Amino acid sequence: MALKNMEDLVALCKRRGFIFQSADIYGGLKGVYDWGPIGVELKNNVKREWWSAMVYNRDDVEGLDAAILTNKLVLRYSGHEDTFSDPLVDCKKCKMRMREDKLKEKGVCDYCGSTDLTEPRPFNLMFKTTVGPIVDDESYAYLRPETAQGIFTNFKNVMDTTSRKIPFGIAQIGKAFRNEITPRNFIFRVRELEQMELEFFVKPGEDEQWHKYWIDTRKKFWISMGLSEENLHFEVHKKEDLSHYSKATTDICYRYPHGIDEMEGIANRTDFDLGSHTKNQSELGITAKVKNNQHSISEFSYTDVATGQKFVPFVIEPSAGVERSCLALICEAYTEETLDNGETRIVLKFKKNIAPIKAAVIPLAKNNDQLVSKATEIKNELQSLGIGRIAFENTGNIGKAYRKHDEIGTPLCITVDFETLEQNPQTVTVRNRDTMEQIRVPVSEIASYIQDFYKK
Ligand code: GAP
């Protein structure tokens, strides 16, 4: 049986150390979460797989890690100061604030059902902060609302240092911040998020075919990560719903417990960003200097060496949220099974490449020095293989250990028992998460057994 509701998932994530409400000892901070010992492994694995697919396994993408604190002019000329907003309404009766376009029923307060709402007004989602010791009207900067702008402003730096020819892309994974009016649905809509973004620069006129290519490539990626095709939906934005920079956007949506919703957006950003960072300097007659520290100094055009043609590249942007990706992967993996003895087993059937813990080594009894020492030796050997985190589970309760590792999706549990010590050659029990089958493997072969398992 698959996941029925978000509450079961939230409880599991807290119980097993995936995700905690941030600052919960002080009542939390709405829309902000901390990732626990298991969650951070899952998140790192997802980001690593994305980076491999988008950078290492291709020959046309470079990586970048740009700053979070962003000069206000970048976000002025990108259009975010004027347009990165959601429509805010207040309920005059219960005083709650809501996003007008996300109300459950049009014109009706989500909280008290009143229809006495204010007119919607734009609420800018960017977080402002001050930079330096002087706080005045000009000393502010923003926490970036998307990682993309750091890529655009470094376009020339990357071009100049890598001698790339178009088409090519720049990939980045990093935090972004949005002061969402109503964060909700657990980690689906948060105020501090992480994005995995690629800006892929192409020749104008070739943008539509590249847009199709990236929609198809990203679909294949998510299927390879374990999301089933029937839970993925593709939503083409209507003209009136497009972001200020986009000519066409297709969302890859997932069937979450709260409904089908966006996990990744793939936009055709045209030459909007590179063009407006360029235009703002040329219109003002500034070519290579910053005037009063007010305007961009780089011209983001590209000259095709073969034809001599000069143009501002178009950009195709696949942009996925790490939180929404992990949420989809946990939902997909969540399985409840009824065992022969009538008990229910909850198991997260992650694909092994993203499983947070690769194997757990469990001594059968916690107070037996020989068992603990053998198990420690095996744990250390497996840890040195470089396949990811190996857990050492010294609680002395094998049933509990299996239940825990099923619930966090550990593909293999290795138990060191008294037979291990007595037999010659020594063997351990290896239990498979999905089949619950147990086999005995010689200790001398356990490293190659695990390596083979993770190679397949
Ligand atoms: N650079 C393009 C961009 O930022 P977006 O559609 O606003 O486009 C891209 O965001 C992705 O970032 C979304 O598909 C989603 O996965 C994630 N995302 C955006 N806002 C989010 C939020 N408040 N909480 C969690 N994830 C969010």
Boltz pocket constraint, residues with backbone or C-beta under 6 A from the ligand:
constraints:
  - pocket:
      binder: B
      contacts: [[A, 145], [A, 146], [A, 147], [A, 148], [A, 178], [A, 180], [A, 187], [A, 188], [A, 189], [A, 190], [A, 191], [A, 193], [A, 194], [A, 195], [A, 197], [A, 262], [A, 263], [A, 264], [A, 265], [A, 317], [A, 319], [A, 320], [A, 321], [A, 322], [A, 323], [A, 324], [A, 325]]
      max_distance: 6.0
